[in-house]
Amino acid sequence: MKASDPNPNTPKNASLLGLGFDNKDDQIRITRGKNFVLYGGSEQTHGIMQETAIKVNEKLDHRGKRLEETSPEELRDIIHEVADSIGNSDGEKK
């Protein structure tokens, strides 16, 4: 085993990080939840980030998976499903 290899007995951790840069009202918005941290954004943007993070976790729970066990490709697909379900692509909820 190389010195740079992680200890196989150490549990993996993963988190989602959401950053919003469109804030114009001097409010500092921070939300922490199960495996995610969201920072910044307008009220609307922060709300979308919250809803997305929560629904991603719900989908992972439904699949019986943890974020640490999810491949980047599967996570991308889940995020796209969530974005489509909340209407994030056209700015309106479905």
For each residue, the residues with C-beta under 8 A, 3 or more apart:
1: 5
2: 5
3:
4:
5: 1 2
6: 10
7: 10
8:
9:
10: 6 7
11: 68
12: 68
13: 68
14: 35 66 67 68 70
15: 35 36 37 67
16: 35 36 37 53 56 67
17: 36 37 38 39
18: 36 37 38 39 41 49 52 53
19: 38 39 40 41
20: 23 29 38 39 40 41 42 45 46 49
21: 40 41
22: 41 42 45
23: 20 26 27 29 40 41 42 45
24: 42
25: 42 43
26: 23
27: 23 43
28: 40
29: 20 23 38 39 40 41 43 46
30: 37 38 39
31: 36 37 38 46 49 50 53
32: 36 37 38
33: 36 37 50 53 54 57
34: 57
35: 14 15 16 57 66 67
36: 15 16 17 18 31 32 33 53 56 57
37: 15 16 17 18 30 31 32 33
38: 17 18 19 20 29 30 31 32 41 46 49 50 53
39: 17 18 19 20 29 30
40: 19 20 21 23 28 29 46
41: 18 19 20 21 22 23 29 38 44 45 46 49
42: 20 22 23 24 25 45 46
43: 25 27 29 46 47
44: 41 47 48
45: 20 22 23 41 42 48 49
46: 20 29 31 38 40 41 42 43 49 50
47: 43 44 50 51
48: 44 45 51 52 86 88
49: 18 20 31 38 41 45 46 52 53
50: 31 33 38 46 47 53 54
51: 47 48 54 55 86
52: 18 48 49 55 56 79 82 83 86 88
53: 16 18 31 33 36 38 49 50 56 57
54: 33 50 51 57 58
55: 51 52 58 59 82 85 86
56: 16 36 52 53 59 60 75 78 79 82
57: 33 34 35 36 53 54 60 61 67
58: 54 55 61 62
59: 55 56 62 63 78 81 82
60: 56 57 63 65 66 67 70 78
61: 57 58 64 65
62: 58 59
63: 59 60
64: 61
65: 60 61 69 70
66: 14 35 60 69 70
67: 14 15 16 35 57 60 70 75
68: 11 12 13 14
69: 65 66
70: 14 60 65 66 67 74 75 78
71: 74 75
72: 75 76
73: 76 77
74: 70 71 77 78
75: 56 67 70 71 72 78 79
76: 72 73 79 80
77: 73 74 80 81
78: 56 59 60 70 74 75 81 82
79: 52 56 75 76 82 83
80: 76 77 83 84
81: 59 77 78 84 85
82: 52 55 56 59 78 79 85 86 88
83: 52 79 80 86 88 89
84: 80 81 87 88 89
85: 55 81 82 94
86: 48 51 52 55 82 83 93 94
87: 84 90 91 92 93 94
88: 48 52 82 83 84 91
89: 83 84
90: 87
91: 87 88
92: 87
93: 86 87
94: 85 86 87
